[in-house]
Amino acid sequence: MIELPDVERMIESIAGYTTGKTISTILIDDPDVVELPLDIAEGHLENHAVDSVERHGRYVVLKFRSEYSLMFDMGDDGQLRLESQTAPATERTKIRLQFAAGRELRFSSDGSQGLVQAVKGDEFSDSGALESLGVDPLSEELTPERFETLASKNARLTLKGFLLNQKAIAGIGNDYADEICFQAGVRPDLKVAQLVPEQLHQLHRYLRRVLRRATLHWSAAHSDPGWLINSRDRGSSCPRCSHELKSMRVTGRKTVICPRCQRAA
């Protein structure tokens, strides 16, 4: 499942080449996923330069030097990457944005996963899809006070359900929700209403710490023996206490915990 750190890594890999360059041709390979009228593609995106590449949660927005932007909903397995125009499209290819120099920015995903939309206006948050998204977890807006307020509004949910609620906090997926709970020492199956202030403080601190480290130092995080994300296989032991990890389902998702390290209230 695509999560915020994965999207940041994609942006890092494409932004340097893409920003400032002009799109010469747009090829739509899957019109069921790409909502891009021909007049907008030809009149407002083709022959216009990309001004910036931005992220909100798991969404990527290409802002053009026109009145339009392209918004990519990454879905569960979307990929944005630069390829040669000579590389043939695959069944996963949804849209190709071609540059004059012979390279193209390609969005791909499985089946009907993901969505690409043209958005009018300078602020991509004008899109209805983004308006409904919650606060970005790495933004300065997610203060401890804001986190506690959001928690109180989601008091009936499980902790994991709260962390996965994109309308509250945008960008957290299954694996990192488990990692945040593990690092904070809190069970993800607890109701938010059961959490005490100290636990909420811990969760806010580790939410930002986990996502920031996974974003800035992905390889190090994913080889850290102290991270749960590297011990999710069945029969694995806790990276802290060596107790056998427990796998269960919370909000319909596979959830891995250490019954010894992750306590209740």
C-alpha positions as CSV (number, residue, x, y, z in Angstrom):
1,M,0.0,0.0,0.0
2,I,1.3,3.4,-1.0
3,E,2.0,5.6,2.1
4,L,3.2,9.2,2.6
5,P,7.0,8.3,2.7
6,D,6.6,6.4,-0.6
7,V,5.0,9.4,-2.2
8,E,7.8,11.7,-1.0
9,R,10.4,9.3,-2.5
10,M,8.6,9.4,-5.8
11,I,8.5,13.2,-5.8
12,E,12.2,13.3,-5.0
13,S,12.9,11.1,-7.9
14,I,11.0,13.1,-10.5
15,A,10.9,16.7,-9.3
16,G,14.4,17.7,-10.3
17,Y,14.0,16.6,-13.9
18,T,10.3,17.6,-14.3
19,T,10.2,21.1,-12.7
20,G,10.6,23.8,-15.4
21,K,10.3,21.5,-18.3
22,T,7.6,21.7,-20.9
23,I,5.2,18.8,-21.7
24,S,5.1,18.3,-25.4
25,T,2.5,15.5,-25.7
26,I,0.1,13.8,-23.3
27,L,-0.9,10.2,-24.1
28,I,-3.9,8.8,-22.2
29,D,-3.8,5.0,-22.0
30,D,-6.7,4.4,-19.6
31,P,-9.5,6.9,-19.9
32,D,-11.4,5.2,-17.1
33,V,-8.7,6.4,-14.6
34,V,-7.6,9.6,-16.3
35,E,-10.3,12.4,-16.2
36,L,-8.7,14.8,-18.6
37,P,-10.8,16.5,-21.4
38,L,-9.0,16.9,-24.7
39,D,-9.5,20.7,-24.8
40,I,-7.8,21.0,-21.3
41,A,-4.9,18.7,-22.3
42,E,-4.2,20.5,-25.5
43,G,-5.0,24.0,-24.5
44,H,-3.7,24.2,-20.9
45,L,-1.1,21.4,-20.3
46,E,0.6,20.5,-23.6
47,N,3.3,23.1,-24.5
48,H,3.2,24.4,-20.9
49,A,6.0,23.9,-18.3
50,V,5.6,22.2,-15.0
51,D,5.9,24.8,-12.3
52,S,6.2,22.5,-9.3
53,V,5.5,19.0,-7.9
54,E,3.7,18.9,-4.6
55,R,2.2,16.4,-2.2
56,H,-0.8,16.3,0.2
57,G,-1.2,13.0,2.0
58,R,-0.9,10.4,-0.7
59,Y,-1.9,12.8,-3.6
60,V,0.7,14.3,-6.0
61,V,-0.1,17.5,-7.8
62,L,1.8,18.8,-10.9
63,K,1.2,22.5,-11.1
64,F,1.6,23.9,-14.6
65,R,2.5,27.4,-15.7
66,S,-1.1,27.8,-16.8
67,E,-4.4,27.9,-14.9
68,Y,-4.5,24.1,-14.5
69,S,-2.8,21.4,-12.5
70,L,-2.8,17.6,-12.7
71,M,-3.7,15.7,-9.5
72,F,-2.7,12.1,-9.0
73,D,-4.6,10.0,-6.5
74,M,-2.0,7.2,-6.0
75,G,-4.5,4.7,-4.8
76,D,-3.0,1.6,-3.2
77,D,-0.2,0.9,-5.7
78,G,0.2,3.9,-8.0
79,Q,3.7,4.8,-9.4
80,L,5.0,8.0,-10.9
81,R,8.4,7.6,-12.6
82,L,10.5,8.8,-15.5
83,E,11.0,6.5,-18.4
84,S,12.2,6.6,-22.0
85,Q,9.5,7.2,-24.6
86,T,10.8,4.1,-26.4
87,A,9.7,1.9,-23.5
88,P,6.4,0.3,-24.4
89,A,3.3,1.0,-22.3
90,T,2.1,-1.9,-20.1
91,E,-1.3,-2.9,-18.8
92,R,-0.5,-0.8,-15.7
93,T,0.1,2.4,-17.7
94,K,-2.6,5.1,-17.3
95,I,-1.1,8.3,-18.7
96,R,2.2,9.4,-20.2
97,L,3.5,13.0,-20.1
98,Q,6.2,13.4,-22.8
99,F,9.0,15.8,-22.8
100,A,10.8,17.0,-26.0
101,A,14.1,15.4,-24.9
102,G,12.8,11.9,-25.3
103,R,11.7,11.1,-21.7
104,E,8.3,10.8,-20.2
105,L,6.6,10.9,-16.8
106,R,4.5,7.8,-16.6
107,F,1.7,7.1,-14.1
108,S,0.8,3.4,-13.6
109,S,-1.3,1.3,-11.3
110,D,-3.2,-2.0,-11.3
111,G,-6.7,-2.2,-12.7
112,S,-8.8,0.8,-11.9
113,Q,-6.6,1.8,-9.0
114,G,-5.7,5.5,-8.7
115,L,-7.2,8.6,-10.4
116,V,-5.8,11.4,-12.5
117,Q,-7.7,14.7,-12.7
118,A,-7.2,18.1,-14.2
119,V,-7.8,20.8,-11.5
120,K,-8.4,24.5,-12.4
121,G,-7.0,27.2,-10.1
122,D,-3.7,28.0,-8.3
123,E,-4.6,26.1,-5.2
124,F,-5.0,22.4,-5.7
125,S,-7.0,22.2,-2.5
126,D,-9.8,23.7,-4.5
127,S,-10.4,20.2,-5.7
128,G,-13.3,18.4,-3.9
129,A,-11.2,15.4,-3.4
130,L,-8.5,17.3,-1.5
131,E,-10.9,19.5,0.4
132,S,-12.1,16.4,2.2
133,L,-8.6,15.3,3.2
134,G,-7.3,15.9,6.7
135,V,-4.2,17.7,7.9
136,D,-0.9,16.6,6.5
137,P,1.0,14.8,9.3
138,L,4.3,16.4,8.4
139,S,2.9,20.0,8.3
140,E,3.3,22.4,11.1
141,E,-0.5,22.4,11.4
142,L,-0.5,19.1,13.2
143,T,0.4,20.4,16.6
144,P,-0.2,18.4,19.8
145,E,-3.3,20.4,20.4
146,R,-4.7,19.8,16.9
147,F,-3.9,16.1,17.3
148,E,-5.9,15.9,20.5
149,T,-8.8,17.8,19.0
150,L,-8.8,15.3,16.0
151,A,-8.7,12.4,18.5
152,S,-11.6,13.7,20.4
153,K,-13.6,14.0,17.2
154,N,-12.8,10.3,16.4
155,A,-13.3,9.0,19.9
156,R,-15.5,6.1,18.9
157,L,-12.9,4.7,16.4
158,T,-10.1,2.4,17.2
159,L,-6.7,4.0,17.4
160,K,-5.8,2.4,14.1
161,G,-9.1,3.5,12.5
162,F,-8.3,7.0,13.6
163,L,-4.8,7.0,12.1
164,L,-6.1,5.5,8.8
165,N,-8.9,8.1,8.6
166,Q,-7.8,10.2,5.7
167,K,-10.4,12.9,6.6
168,A,-8.6,13.4,9.9
169,I,-4.9,12.9,9.0
170,A,-3.9,12.4,5.4
171,G,-1.3,10.0,4.2
172,I,-0.9,7.3,6.8
173,G,-1.4,3.7,5.6
174,N,-1.5,0.3,7.2
175,D,2.1,-0.5,7.9
176,Y,3.1,2.9,9.2
177,A,0.0,3.1,11.4
178,D,1.2,-0.1,13.1
179,E,4.8,1.3,13.4
180,I,3.5,4.5,15.0
181,C,1.5,2.5,17.6
182,F,4.5,0.2,18.3
183,Q,7.0,3.0,18.7
184,A,4.6,4.8,21.0
185,G,3.9,1.6,23.0
186,V,0.1,1.8,22.5
187,R,-2.3,-1.0,21.2
188,P,-3.9,0.0,17.9
189,D,-7.1,-1.9,18.8
190,L,-7.9,0.4,21.7
191,K,-10.7,2.9,21.3
192,V,-9.5,6.5,21.0
193,A,-11.8,7.3,23.9
194,Q,-9.7,4.9,26.1
195,L,-6.4,6.8,25.5
196,V,-5.0,8.9,28.3
197,P,-3.3,12.3,27.6
198,E,0.1,10.8,28.0
199,Q,-0.6,8.2,25.3
200,L,-1.9,10.9,22.9
201,H,1.2,12.9,23.5
202,Q,3.4,9.9,22.7
203,L,1.4,9.1,19.6
204,H,1.7,12.6,18.3
205,R,5.5,12.6,18.9
206,Y,6.1,9.2,17.3
207,L,3.7,9.8,14.4
208,R,5.9,12.7,13.3
209,R,9.1,11.0,14.2
210,V,8.3,7.8,12.3
211,L,7.0,9.5,9.1
212,R,9.8,12.1,9.1
213,R,12.5,9.4,9.4
214,A,10.9,7.1,6.8
215,T,10.7,10.1,4.4
216,L,14.2,11.4,4.9
217,H,16.1,8.2,5.6
218,W,13.9,5.4,4.0
219,S,16.7,2.9,3.6
220,A,17.9,3.3,7.1
221,A,14.4,3.0,8.6
222,H,13.7,-0.1,6.6
223,S,16.8,-1.8,7.8
224,D,16.5,-0.7,11.4
225,P,16.3,-3.8,13.6
226,G,14.3,-1.8,16.1
227,W,11.4,-1.1,13.7
228,L,8.3,-3.3,13.6
229,I,7.9,-2.7,9.9
230,N,10.9,-5.0,9.3
231,S,9.4,-7.8,11.5
232,R,5.9,-8.2,10.1
233,D,6.2,-11.8,8.9
234,R,4.2,-14.5,10.6
235,G,6.1,-16.0,13.6
236,S,8.5,-13.0,13.9
237,S,9.7,-11.8,17.3
238,C,9.4,-8.3,18.8
239,P,12.4,-6.2,17.8
240,R,12.5,-4.9,21.4
241,C,11.7,-7.7,23.8
242,S,11.9,-10.8,21.5
243,H,8.4,-11.8,22.6
244,E,6.4,-13.4,19.8
245,L,4.4,-10.8,17.8
246,K,0.7,-11.2,17.4
247,S,-1.2,-10.7,14.1
248,M,-4.9,-9.7,14.1
249,R,-7.3,-7.7,12.1
250,V,-8.3,-4.2,13.2
251,T,-10.7,-2.1,11.0
252,G,-10.4,-4.9,8.5
253,R,-6.6,-4.6,8.1
254,K,-3.8,-6.9,9.1
255,T,-2.4,-5.5,12.3
256,V,0.8,-6.6,14.0
257,I,1.5,-5.8,17.7
258,C,3.7,-6.9,20.5
259,P,1.4,-7.8,23.4
260,R,4.2,-7.2,25.9
261,C,5.5,-3.8,24.7
262,Q,2.1,-2.3,23.6
263,R,0.0,-1.8,26.6
264,A,-3.6,-0.6,27.3
265,A,-4.3,2.5,29.4
